[in-house]
Amino acid sequence: MDVILTDHARFEIQRRGIEEADIVAVINRPQQRIPSLKGRTILQSKYFDKTEGKEMLLRIIGKESPKQFIVITAYKTSKVEKYWVKEAKK
């Protein structure tokens, strides 16, 4: 699947210190896929952040088609329980 980063997404992942390789990894193998507003999809995965020293969640919001995923924005958060869906589709 092709991954396309919008200008906004590029700005935000750089500002937030997120590696583009991590974005691609989550898009290719998300732990959760959640439908969102405006036809968007949220892909998210848990990981251990060495800088923070704790479990974090990387969330990617974008528009998905069979051949590509357009990243609108992405962020990492320590609020795993807030965003983790107990019965999400993979």
N, C-alpha and C positions, 0 to 999 in steps of 0.2 A: 504494500500500500504506500502510495506517495504521501509524504508529509509536507504540507505547505504552512509556513509561518507568516501570519500577517505582520505588517510593520508594528502594530501595537503589541502583538505577541513577542516579537523580537526584543522590543524595548523592555517589556515587563520581565521576561526571563533573564535578561542581562541585569536589570535593576535588582531582581530578587535572587540573583546568584544561582540560577538553575542551569544545569548543563543541558545543551541541546540533545546530547546522546541519551540522557535520562528521559526527556520528552518522547523521543522516538521509541525507546524501550517500553514505556507505558502504553503508547499508542499501539504497538505491535502485540503486547501481551498484558492488557489491563486486568487487574484483579476484580474490578467492577466497572460496569458500563451502565450509566443511568440516563434515561431520557430527560431532557430539560425543555425549557421554554424556547419558543421561536425556532423549533426544529433542530435545536442544538443537542449535543450529546456531551455528557461529562464522563471522562475516563479517569479512573483513579487507582492508585496502588499504594500500599504501605511500604515503608523502607526505614532503615536505621540511619539517621543523619549523624555522621561522625562529628561535625562541627557543633551541633546542638547536644549531642550525647543522648539522644532519645529517639523513640519511634515517631515518625512523621508520616504525613500523607501528601502525596503529590497529586494534584487535581488539574486536569486539562479540560478546558471547555472549547468545543469546536463544532464544526459542521462535518458530518460524515457521509460519504458516498461509497459505493463498492470499490472504487479505485483510489480514493484519496481522503485524507483527513485534513481539513483546514483549521489550524489552531488559532483561536481568537484570543485566548489568554491562558495562563497557567500560573499556579502558585503552590507553595508548600505550606502546610499548617500542622501544628501540634494537636489540633482539636480533632483527633481521629474519631472519637466517639460521636461527635456532633455530626459528622458528614458520612460516616460509614453506614451503609444500608445493610440491614441484616439479611434480606432476601433479594439481592440484586442479581441481574442477569450478567453472565460472563460473555 
